[in-house]
Amino acid sequence: MHRFKDLEVWKQSRLFCTDIYTVTSSFPESEKFGLTNQLRRAAVSIPCNIAEGASRSCNKDFLRFLEIAIGSANEIETQLLIACDLGFINLNYLNPLLLKLDSIVKMASRLRSTLS
């Protein structure tokens, strides 16, 4: 069992949620139940899965939740690229978000490696 609040990957993914909420607040109203909702749900999924996995008693379970968190990160990357393609977000906002997301995935992957 791990203390999720001590994990840097959890801290960074929690902060990343704020970034996603901020950037999606400028999306068109017609996307409220589309990309906006999907991006926000996927962003929240990352720290939540890390926290849930950390509470499990065996590393095998934690690994499974880390994989889900990484999957959510990949989902977010795809959705951000689509949002850029549609003109909802410009490259000045997209690139820093993708860099933060990549950092989160790398941290989660390193943690996964240490648990294996």
N, CA, C and O atoms as a GROMACS GRO file, in nm:
protein
  464
    1MET      N    1   0.085  -0.118   0.000
    1MET     CA    2   0.000   0.000   0.000
    1MET      C    3   0.090   0.125   0.000
    1MET      O    4   0.186   0.134   0.076
    2HIS      N    5   0.056   0.218  -0.085
    2HIS     CA    6   0.137   0.339  -0.101
    2HIS      C    7   0.053   0.461  -0.062
    2HIS      O    8  -0.070   0.459  -0.073
    3ARG      N    9   0.119   0.564  -0.019
    3ARG     CA   10   0.049   0.690   0.010
    3ARG      C   11   0.044   0.770  -0.119
    3ARG      O   12   0.145   0.827  -0.162
    4PHE      N   13  -0.073   0.773  -0.181
    4PHE     CA   14  -0.084   0.837  -0.312
    4PHE      C   15  -0.051   0.985  -0.308
    4PHE      O   16   0.000   1.039  -0.406
    5LYS      N   17  -0.078   1.051  -0.196
    5LYS     CA   18  -0.051   1.195  -0.188
    5LYS      C   19   0.099   1.226  -0.190
    5LYS      O   20   0.138   1.340  -0.213
    6ASP      N   21   0.181   1.126  -0.165
    6ASP     CA   22   0.326   1.144  -0.169
    6ASP      C   23   0.384   1.120  -0.308
    6ASP      O   24   0.500   1.150  -0.332
    7LEU      N   25   0.304   1.066  -0.398
    7LEU     CA   26   0.352   1.032  -0.532
    7LEU      C   27   0.352   1.156  -0.622
    7LEU      O   28   0.249   1.220  -0.640
    8GLU      N   29   0.468   1.187  -0.678
    8GLU     CA   30   0.481   1.303  -0.767
    8GLU      C   31   0.390   1.291  -0.889
    8GLU      O   32   0.334   1.390  -0.935
    9VAL      N   33   0.374   1.169  -0.940
    9VAL     CA   34   0.289   1.150  -1.057
    9VAL      C   35   0.144   1.184  -1.024
    9VAL      O   36   0.072   1.237  -1.109
   10TRP      N   37   0.101   1.155  -0.903
   10TRP     CA   38  -0.036   1.190  -0.862
   10TRP      C   39  -0.048   1.343  -0.851
   10TRP      O   40  -0.146   1.402  -0.897
   11LYS      N   41   0.052   1.406  -0.790
   11LYS     CA   42   0.050   1.552  -0.775
   11LYS      C   43   0.044   1.623  -0.911
   11LYS      O   44  -0.036   1.714  -0.931
   12GLN      N   45   0.130   1.579  -1.003
   12GLN     CA   46   0.135   1.642  -1.134
   12GLN      C   47   0.008   1.616  -1.216
   12GLN      O   48  -0.040   1.704  -1.286
   13SER      N   49  -0.045   1.497  -1.205
   13SER     CA   50  -0.168   1.467  -1.281
   13SER      C   51  -0.287   1.542  -1.223
   13SER      O   52  -0.380   1.576  -1.297
   14ARG      N   53  -0.286   1.566  -1.095
   14ARG     CA   54  -0.392   1.647  -1.034
   14ARG      C   55  -0.384   1.792  -1.085
   14ARG      O   56  -0.487   1.851  -1.118
   15LEU      N   57  -0.265   1.847  -1.091
   15LEU     CA   58  -0.248   1.982  -1.144
   15LEU      C   59  -0.287   1.989  -1.292
   15LEU      O   60  -0.342   2.089  -1.338
   16PHE      N   61  -0.257   1.881  -1.365
   16PHE     CA   62  -0.290   1.875  -1.508
   16PHE      C   63  -0.441   1.886  -1.529
   16PHE      O   64  -0.486   1.940  -1.630
   17CYS      N   65  -0.518   1.835  -1.436
   17CYS     CA   66  -0.665   1.846  -1.445
   17CYS      C   67  -0.709   1.991  -1.453
   17CYS      O   68  -0.798   2.026  -1.530
   18THR      N   69  -0.645   2.076  -1.373
   18THR     CA   70  -0.676   2.218  -1.375
   18THR      C   71  -0.648   2.277  -1.513
   18THR      O   72  -0.726   2.357  -1.564
   19ASP      N   73  -0.537   2.236  -1.572
   19ASP     CA   74  -0.503   2.283  -1.707
   19ASP      C   75  -0.610   2.243  -1.808
   19ASP      O   76  -0.650   2.323  -1.893
   20ILE      N   77  -0.656   2.120  -1.798
   20ILE     CA   78  -0.758   2.072  -1.891
   20ILE      C   79  -0.890   2.146  -1.870
   20ILE      O   80  -0.956   2.184  -1.967
   21TYR      N   81  -0.929   2.168  -1.746
   21TYR     CA   82  -1.052   2.242  -1.719
   21TYR      C   83  -1.041   2.385  -1.773
   21TYR      O   84  -1.137   2.440  -1.826
   22THR      N   85  -0.923   2.444  -1.758
   22THR     CA   86  -0.903   2.581  -1.806
   22THR      C   87  -0.912   2.588  -1.957
   22THR      O   88  -0.983   2.673  -2.011
   23VAL      N   89  -0.841   2.499  -2.026
   23VAL     CA   90  -0.841   2.506  -2.173
   23VAL      C   91  -0.978   2.470  -2.231
   23VAL      O   92  -1.018   2.527  -2.332
   24THR      N   93  -1.048   2.377  -2.170
   24THR     CA   94  -1.179   2.338  -2.224
   24THR      C   95  -1.288   2.440  -2.194
   24THR      O   96  -1.395   2.437  -2.255
   25SER      N   97  -1.263   2.531  -2.101
   25SER     CA   98  -1.364   2.633  -2.070
   25SER      C   99  -1.387   2.727  -2.188
   25SER      O  100  -1.489   2.795  -2.194
   26SER      N  101  -1.291   2.731  -2.280
   26SER     CA  102  -1.307   2.817  -2.397
   26SER      C  103  -1.359   2.740  -2.520
   26SER      O  104  -1.375   2.799  -2.627
   27PHE      N  105  -1.385   2.611  -2.505
   27PHE     CA  106  -1.439   2.534  -2.616
   27PHE      C  107  -1.582   2.580  -2.645
   27PHE      O  108  -1.648   2.635  -2.557
   28PRO      N  109  -1.630   2.558  -2.767
   28PRO     CA  110  -1.768   2.598  -2.799
   28PRO      C  111  -1.870   2.529  -2.709
   28PRO      O  112  -1.851   2.415  -2.666
   29GLU      N  113  -1.978   2.598  -2.682
   29GLU     CA  114  -2.086   2.543  -2.600
   29GLU      C  115  -2.139   2.412  -2.658
   29GLU      O  116  -2.181   2.323  -2.584
   30SER      N  117  -2.135   2.401  -2.791
   30SER     CA  118  -2.184   2.279  -2.856
   30SER      C  119  -2.098   2.157  -2.821
   30SER      O  120  -2.140   2.043  -2.845
   31GLU      N  121  -1.980   2.178  -2.766
   31GLU     CA  122  -1.890   2.068  -2.727
   31GLU      C  123  -1.902   2.033  -2.579
   31GLU      O  124  -1.826   1.950  -2.528
   32LYS      N  125  -1.996   2.095  -2.510
   32LYS     CA  126  -2.011   2.072  -2.366
   32LYS      C  127  -2.023   1.924  -2.333
   32LYS      O  128  -1.966   1.877  -2.235
   33PHE      N  129  -2.098   1.850  -2.415
   33PHE     CA  130  -2.117   1.708  -2.391
   33PHE      C  131  -2.033   1.623  -2.485
   33PHE      O  132  -2.049   1.501  -2.491
   34GLY      N  133  -1.943   1.688  -2.559
   34GLY     CA  134  -1.854   1.619  -2.652
   34GLY      C  135  -1.713   1.618  -2.598
   34GLY      O  136  -1.684   1.559  -2.494
   35LEU      N  137  -1.625   1.684  -2.670
   35LEU     CA  138  -1.483   1.685  -2.633
   35LEU      C  139  -1.457   1.745  -2.494
   35LEU      O  140  -1.370   1.697  -2.422
   36THR      N  141  -1.530   1.847  -2.459
   36THR     CA  142  -1.510   1.908  -2.326
   36THR      C  143  -1.529   1.804  -2.217
   36THR      O  144  -1.444   1.787  -2.130
   37ASN      N  145  -1.642   1.736  -2.222
   37ASN     CA  146  -1.673   1.636  -2.121
   37ASN      C  147  -1.574   1.520  -2.124
   37ASN      O  148  -1.528   1.474  -2.020
   38GLN      N  149  -1.540   1.474  -2.242
   38GLN     CA  150  -1.448   1.360  -2.255
   38GLN      C  151  -1.309   1.395  -2.203
   38GLN      O  152  -1.248   1.315  -2.132
   39LEU      N  153  -1.259   1.513  -2.239
   39LEU     CA  154  -1.128   1.554  -2.191
   39LEU      C  155  -1.125   1.568  -2.039
   39LEU      O  156  -1.031   1.523  -1.974
   40ARG      N  157  -1.227   1.627  -1.984
   40ARG     CA  158  -1.231   1.646  -1.839
   40ARG      C  159  -1.239   1.513  -1.766
   40ARG      O  160  -1.171   1.492  -1.665
   41ARG      N  161  -1.322   1.423  -1.815
   41ARG     CA  162  -1.336   1.293  -1.750
   41ARG      C  163  -1.206   1.214  -1.757
   41ARG      O  164  -1.165   1.151  -1.660
   42ALA      N  165  -1.141   1.217  -1.873
   42ALA     CA  166  -1.015   1.144  -1.888
   42ALA      C  167  -0.906   1.205  -1.800
   42ALA      O  168  -0.825   1.132  -1.743
   43ALA      N  169  -0.904   1.338  -1.790
   43ALA     CA  170  -0.803   1.405  -1.706
   43ALA      C  171  -0.822   1.368  -1.559
   43ALA      O  172  -0.725   1.342  -1.489
   44VAL      N  173  -0.945   1.367  -1.513
   44VAL     CA  174  -0.974   1.331  -1.374
   44VAL      C  175  -0.941   1.184  -1.349
   44VAL      O  176  -0.903   1.146  -1.238
   45SER      N  177  -0.957   1.103  -1.451
   45SER     CA  178  -0.930   0.960  -1.440
   45SER      C  179  -0.785   0.930  -1.402
   45SER      O  180  -0.759   0.832  -1.332
   46ILE      N  181  -0.692   1.012  -1.448
   46ILE     CA  182  -0.550   0.982  -1.422
   46ILE      C  183  -0.519   0.984  -1.272
   46ILE      O  184  -0.476   0.881  -1.220
   47PRO      N  185  -0.537   1.096  -1.201
   47PRO     CA  186  -0.504   1.093  -1.058
   47PRO      C  187  -0.595   1.001  -0.978
   47PRO      O  188  -0.552   0.944  -0.877
   48CYS      N  189  -0.719   0.985  -1.020
   48CYS     CA  190  -0.810   0.896  -0.948
   48CYS      C  191  -0.765   0.751  -0.956
   48CYS      O  192  -0.770   0.679  -0.856
   49ASN      N  193  -0.721   0.708  -1.073
   49ASN     CA  194  -0.674   0.570  -1.086
   49ASN      C  195  -0.543   0.548  -1.013
   49ASN      O  196  -0.520   0.441  -0.957
   50ILE      N  197  -0.458   0.649  -1.012
   50ILE     CA  198  -0.333   0.638  -0.935
   50ILE      C  199  -0.366   0.625  -0.786
   50ILE      O  200  -0.309   0.541  -0.717
   51ALA      N  201  -0.458   0.707  -0.738
   51ALA     CA  202  -0.496   0.701  -0.597
   51ALA      C  203  -0.561   0.568  -0.562
   51ALA      O  204  -0.530   0.508  -0.459
   52GLU      N  205  -0.650   0.521  -0.647
   52GLU     CA  206  -0.717   0.394  -0.620
   52GLU      C  207  -0.617   0.279  -0.623
   52GLU      O  208  -0.622   0.190  -0.538
   53GLY      N  209  -0.528   0.280  -0.721
   53GLY     CA  210  -0.429   0.174  -0.729
   53GLY      C  211  -0.335   0.173  -0.610
   53GLY      O  212  -0.298   0.067  -0.560
   54ALA      N  213  -0.298   0.290  -0.565
   54ALA     CA  214  -0.207   0.300  -0.450
   54ALA      C  215  -0.268   0.242  -0.324
   54ALA      O  216  -0.196   0.197  -0.235
   55SER      N  217  -0.400   0.243  -0.316
   55SER     CA  218  -0.467   0.192  -0.196
   55SER      C  219  -0.477   0.040  -0.194
   55SER      O  220  -0.513  -0.018  -0.092
   56ARG      N  221  -0.446  -0.023  -0.306
   56ARG     CA  222  -0.455  -0.169  -0.314
   56ARG      C  223  -0.340  -0.234  -0.238
   56ARG      O  224  -0.233  -0.176  -0.223
   57SER      N  225  -0.366  -0.354  -0.191
   57SER     CA  226  -0.267  -0.420  -0.106
   57SER      C  227  -0.156  -0.490  -0.182
   57SER      O  228  -0.053  -0.525  -0.123
   58CYS      N  229  -0.173  -0.512  -0.312
   58CYS     CA  230  -0.065  -0.578  -0.385
   58CYS      C  231  -0.026  -0.495  -0.508
   58CYS      O  232  -0.108  -0.423  -0.566
   59ASN      N  233   0.100  -0.508  -0.545
   59ASN     CA  234   0.152  -0.431  -0.658
   59ASN      C  235   0.084  -0.466  -0.789
   59ASN      O  236   0.071  -0.381  -0.876
   60LYS      N  237   0.041  -0.591  -0.803
   60LYS     CA  238  -0.026  -0.633  -0.927
   60LYS      C  239  -0.150  -0.547  -0.953
   60LYS      O  240  -0.176  -0.505  -1.066
   61ASP      N  241  -0.226  -0.521  -0.848
   61ASP     CA  242  -0.345  -0.437  -0.863
   61ASP      C  243  -0.306  -0.292  -0.895
   61ASP      O  244  -0.368  -0.228  -0.980
   62PHE      N  245  -0.203  -0.242  -0.827
   62PHE     CA  246  -0.157  -0.106  -0.852
   62PHE      C  247  -0.112  -0.091  -0.998
   62PHE      O  248  -0.141   0.009  -1.063
   63LEU      N  249  -0.042  -0.193  -1.049
   63LEU     CA  250   0.002  -0.191  -1.188
   63LEU      C  251  -0.116  -0.177  -1.284
   63LEU      O  252  -0.110  -0.102  -1.381
   64ARG      N  253  -0.222  -0.250  -1.255
   64ARG     CA  254  -0.341  -0.244  -1.341
   64ARG      C  255  -0.399  -0.103  -1.343
   64ARG      O  256  -0.436  -0.053  -1.449
   65PHE      N  257  -0.406  -0.038  -1.229
   65PHE     CA  258  -0.460   0.098  -1.223
   65PHE      C  259  -0.367   0.199  -1.289
   65PHE      O  260  -0.413   0.296  -1.349
   66LEU      N  261  -0.236   0.176  -1.280
   66LEU     CA  262  -0.140   0.263  -1.351
   66LEU      C  263  -0.158   0.249  -1.502
   66LEU      O  264  -0.149   0.348  -1.575
   67GLU      N  265  -0.184   0.128  -1.547
   67GLU     CA  266  -0.208   0.108  -1.690
   67GLU      C  267  -0.334   0.182  -1.736
   67GLU      O  268  -0.337   0.237  -1.845
   68ILE      N  269  -0.436   0.182  -1.653
   68ILE     CA  270  -0.558   0.255  -1.686
   68ILE      C  271  -0.529   0.405  -1.692
   68ILE      O  272  -0.578   0.474  -1.782
   69ALA      N  273  -0.449   0.455  -1.598
   69ALA     CA  274  -0.413   0.597  -1.596
   69ALA      C  275  -0.336   0.634  -1.723
   69ALA      O  276  -0.360   0.738  -1.782
   70ILE      N  277  -0.243   0.548  -1.764
   70ILE     CA  278  -0.166   0.573  -1.886
   70ILE      C  279  -0.258   0.570  -2.007
   70ILE      O  280  -0.242   0.649  -2.101
   71GLY      N  281  -0.353   0.479  -2.006
   71GLY     CA  282  -0.451   0.474  -2.115
   71GLY      C  283  -0.532   0.603  -2.123
   71GLY      O  284  -0.559   0.652  -2.232
   72SER      N  285  -0.571   0.657  -2.009
   72SER     CA  286  -0.643   0.785  -2.007
   72SER      C  287  -0.556   0.897  -2.062
   72SER      O  288  -0.606   0.986  -2.132
   73ALA      N  289  -0.428   0.893  -2.031
   73ALA     CA  290  -0.336   0.996  -2.084
   73ALA      C  291  -0.329   0.987  -2.236
   73ALA      O  292  -0.328   1.090  -2.304
   74ASN      N  293  -0.324   0.867  -2.290
   74ASN     CA  294  -0.322   0.851  -2.436
   74ASN      C  295  -0.453   0.898  -2.498
   74ASN      O  296  -0.454   0.956  -2.607
   75GLU      N  297  -0.561   0.874  -2.428
   75GLU     CA  298  -0.692   0.922  -2.474
   75GLU      C  299  -0.692   1.076  -2.478
   75GLU      O  300  -0.741   1.136  -2.575
   76ILE      N  301  -0.637   1.139  -2.376
   76ILE     CA  302  -0.631   1.285  -2.370
   76ILE      C  303  -0.546   1.340  -2.485
   76ILE      O  304  -0.583   1.438  -2.549
   77GLU      N  305  -0.433   1.277  -2.510
   77GLU     CA  306  -0.347   1.325  -2.619
   77GLU      C  307  -0.424   1.324  -2.751
   77GLU      O  308  -0.419   1.420  -2.828
   78THR      N  309  -0.494   1.215  -2.777
   78THR     CA  310  -0.573   1.205  -2.900
   78THR      C  311  -0.680   1.312  -2.905
   78THR      O  312  -0.699   1.376  -3.008
   79GLN      N  313  -0.750   1.333  -2.795
   79GLN     CA  314  -0.857   1.432  -2.792
   79GLN      C  315  -0.805   1.574  -2.806
   79GLN      O  316  -0.869   1.657  -2.870
   80LEU      N  317  -0.689   1.602  -2.748
   80LEU     CA  318  -0.630   1.735  -2.764
   80LEU      C  319  -0.590   1.760  -2.909
   80LEU      O  320  -0.609   1.871  -2.960
   81LEU      N  321  -0.537   1.660  -2.974
   81LEU     CA  322  -0.500   1.675  -3.115
   81LEU      C  323  -0.624   1.697  -3.202
   81LEU      O  324  -0.621   1.777  -3.295
   82ILE      N  325  -0.731   1.627  -3.171
   82ILE     CA  326  -0.857   1.648  -3.244
   82ILE      C  327  -0.909   1.789  -3.218
   82ILE      O  328  -0.954   1.856  -3.311
   83ALA      N  329  -0.904   1.834  -3.092
   83ALA     CA  330  -0.948   1.969  -3.059
   83ALA      C  331  -0.866   2.073  -3.136
   83ALA      O  332  -0.920   2.174  -3.180
   84CYS      N  333  -0.737   2.047  -3.152
   84CYS     CA  334  -0.652   2.137  -3.230
   84CYS      C  335  -0.692   2.133  -3.376
   84CYS      O  336  -0.703   2.237  -3.441
   85ASP      N  337  -0.715   2.014  -3.429
   85ASP     CA  338  -0.759   1.999  -3.569
   85ASP      C  339  -0.888   2.077  -3.596
   85ASP      O  340  -0.907   2.132  -3.704
   86LEU      N  341  -0.975   2.081  -3.496
   86LEU     CA  342  -1.104   2.150  -3.510
   86LEU      C  343  -1.095   2.300  -3.480
   86LEU      O  344  -1.194   2.372  -3.494
   87GLY      N  345  -0.978   2.345  -3.438
   87GLY     CA  346  -0.959   2.487  -3.411
   87GLY      C  347  -1.005   2.531  -3.273
   87GLY      O  348  -1.020   2.650  -3.248
   88PHE      N  349  -1.028   2.435  -3.181
   88PHE     CA  350  -1.072   2.469  -3.046
   88PHE      C  351  -0.955   2.508  -2.957
   88PHE      O  352  -0.974   2.573  -2.854
   89ILE      N  353  -0.835   2.470  -2.996
   89ILE     CA  354  -0.715   2.499  -2.917
   89ILE      C  355  -0.602   2.526  -3.016
   89ILE      O  356  -0.592   2.460  -3.120
   90ASN      N  357  -0.518   2.623  -2.985
   90ASN     CA  358  -0.407   2.651  -3.077
   90ASN      C  359  -0.278   2.590  -3.024
   90ASN      O  360  -0.271   2.545  -2.909
   91LEU      N  361  -0.178   2.589  -3.107
   91LEU     CA  362  -0.051   2.523  -3.073
   91LEU      C  363   0.017   2.584  -2.952
   91LEU      O  364   0.091   2.516  -2.882
   92ASN      N  365  -0.007   2.714  -2.926
   92ASN     CA  366   0.054   2.778  -2.809
   92ASN      C  367   0.005   2.715  -2.679
   92ASN      O  368   0.078   2.715  -2.580
   93TYR      N  369  -0.116   2.662  -2.679
   93TYR     CA  370  -0.171   2.594  -2.562
   93TYR      C  371  -0.149   2.444  -2.570
   93TYR      O  372  -0.126   2.378  -2.468
   94LEU      N  373  -0.155   2.390  -2.692
   94LEU     CA  374  -0.144   2.246  -2.710
   94LEU      C  375  -0.007   2.192  -2.670
   94LEU      O  376   0.001   2.095  -2.594
   95ASN      N  377   0.098   2.252  -2.719
   95ASN     CA  378   0.233   2.199  -2.695
   95ASN      C  379   0.270   2.188  -2.547
   95ASN      O  380   0.321   2.085  -2.506
   96PRO      N  381   0.246   2.292  -2.465
   96PRO     CA  382   0.276   2.277  -2.322
   96PRO      C  383   0.193   2.166  -2.256
   96PRO      O  384   0.242   2.095  -2.168
   97LEU      N  385   0.068   2.153  -2.297
   97LEU     CA  386  -0.016   2.047  -2.241
   97LEU      C  387   0.039   1.910  -2.276
   97LEU      O  388   0.043   1.821  -2.192
   98LEU      N  389   0.082   1.893  -2.401
   98LEU     CA  390   0.137   1.765  -2.443
   98LEU      C  391   0.268   1.733  -2.372
   98LEU      O  392   0.296   1.617  -2.342
   99LEU      N  393   0.348   1.836  -2.344
   99LEU     CA  394   0.472   1.815  -2.269
   99LEU      C  395   0.442   1.770  -2.126
   99LEU      O  396   0.507   1.679  -2.075
  100LYS      N  397   0.346   1.835  -2.062
  100LYS     CA  398   0.308   1.794  -1.926
  100LYS      C  399   0.253   1.653  -1.924
  100LYS      O  400   0.286   1.573  -1.836
  101LEU      N  401   0.171   1.622  -2.022
  101LEU     CA  402   0.112   1.489  -2.031
  101LEU      C  403   0.220   1.384  -2.052
  101LEU      O  404   0.216   1.277  -1.991
  102ASP      N  405   0.316   1.413  -2.138
  102ASP     CA  406   0.426   1.321  -2.163
  102ASP      C  407   0.506   1.296  -2.035
  102ASP      O  408   0.547   1.184  -2.007
  103SER      N  409   0.527   1.401  -1.957
  103SER     CA  410   0.598   1.388  -1.831
  103SER      C  411   0.522   1.297  -1.734
  103SER      O  412   0.582   1.215  -1.664
  104ILE      N  413   0.390   1.313  -1.729
  104ILE     CA  414   0.306   1.230  -1.642
  104ILE      C  415   0.314   1.083  -1.684
  104ILE      O  416   0.327   0.994  -1.600
  105VAL      N  417   0.307   1.059  -1.815
  105VAL     CA  418   0.315   0.921  -1.865
  105VAL      C  419   0.451   0.859  -1.830
  105VAL      O  420   0.458   0.743  -1.791
  106LYS      N  421   0.557   0.937  -1.844
  106LYS     CA  422   0.691   0.886  -1.811
  106LYS      C  423   0.702   0.854  -1.662
  106LYS      O  424   0.758   0.751  -1.625
  107MET      N  425   0.647   0.940  -1.577
  107MET     CA  426   0.651   0.913  -1.433
  107MET      C  427   0.571   0.788  -1.399
  107MET      O  428   0.616   0.704  -1.321
  108ALA      N  429   0.453   0.774  -1.459
  108ALA     CA  430   0.370   0.656  -1.434
  108ALA      C  431   0.439   0.530  -1.485
  108ALA      O  432   0.430   0.425  -1.422
  109SER      N  433   0.505   0.540  -1.597
  109SER     CA  434   0.576   0.425  -1.653
  109SER      C  435   0.694   0.385  -1.565
  109SER      O  436   0.720   0.266  -1.544
  110ARG      N  437   0.767   0.484  -1.514
  110ARG     CA  438   0.878   0.453  -1.422
  110ARG      C  439   0.826   0.388  -1.295
  110ARG      O  440   0.885   0.292  -1.245
  111LEU      N  441   0.717   0.439  -1.242
  111LEU     CA  442   0.658   0.380  -1.124
  111LEU      C  443   0.614   0.236  -1.152
  111LEU      O  444   0.635   0.146  -1.071
  112ARG      N  445   0.555   0.217  -1.268
  112ARG     CA  446   0.512   0.083  -1.309
  112ARG      C  447   0.632  -0.011  -1.314
  112ARG      O  448   0.623  -0.126  -1.271
  113SER      N  449   0.743   0.037  -1.367
  113SER     CA  450   0.864  -0.046  -1.376
  113SER      C  451   0.916  -0.086  -1.238
  113SER      O  452   0.961  -0.199  -1.218
  114THR      N  453   0.909   0.007  -1.144
  114THR     CA  454   0.958  -0.024  -1.009
  114THR      C  455   0.868  -0.124  -0.936
  114THR      O  456   0.913  -0.195  -0.846
  115LEU      N  457   0.742  -0.127  -0.974
  115LEU     CA  458   0.647  -0.219  -0.910
  115LEU      C  459   0.650  -0.360  -0.970
  115LEU      O  460   0.605  -0.456  -0.907
  116SER      N  461   0.703  -0.371  -1.091
  116SER     CA  462   0.704  -0.500  -1.161
  116SER      C  463   0.801  -0.598  -1.100
  116SER      O  464   0.814  -0.711  -1.147
   0.00000   0.00000   0.00000
